[in-house]
């Protein structure tokens, strides 16, 4: 694939530069086919590549996907182990292609509960793609907004305690610098699939002014065409960020 220059020139003026996706519905998709839930997660993982590949043409520079939440540990041991194994396989299998396609991959979330093999694969993929700039794919694993903000405040409080930061200097911008997402712009559009209209602890701080799309499609059925339609309708919305239209 070429570098991102042409894509930037082609980008629609009103494209959502950062799209975040809550990929819901894998379990129901599998169950409706009489298959185990993990079958749905595998189908869902394949969709991620299709959506990443669609981003440059649509003017989407940043794509952030919610792969595993801090609450997902409550699922059965079989499903959790299956998902962790899927993440390891996904990184191993997709690394070369993602890198060659100019995708920069980052992970957000707390790594403490993840196994050491998965952590090394995540580190390697981040390093391998760190010079890419065509699309920025961020994968949230063991991520929860409240957990992220708590971890950020803990680090910030330590800096205050050691005198590296004064309490008077704590502003919205300061806190943002301590978040896992500190290098990412705020999401412009948040999509949730599968008909549920909730945010489930995903990018709460960052999405304060995002536009939302809740759609009935289950994640494994979420095609490039559906994504293109949602990005197109975003372009017709008026974002006022608390101001009034002129
Ligand atoms: C929610 O659907 C989905 C998840 C908890 C896992 C998401 C994981 C993937 C799409 C695959 C891995 C992705 C990458 C980037 C490697 P659900 O299981 O809650 O579905 P349900 O509501 O129908 O039960």
Boltz pocket constraint, residues with backbone or C-beta under 6 A from the ligand:
constraints:
  - pocket:
      binder: B
      contacts: [[A, 23], [A, 24], [A, 25], [A, 26], [A, 27], [A, 28], [A, 29], [A, 37], [A, 40], [A, 41], [A, 42], [A, 44], [A, 45], [A, 48], [A, 65], [A, 66], [A, 67], [A, 68], [A, 69], [A, 72], [A, 86], [A, 87], [A, 90], [A, 139], [A, 194], [A, 219]]
      max_distance: 6.0
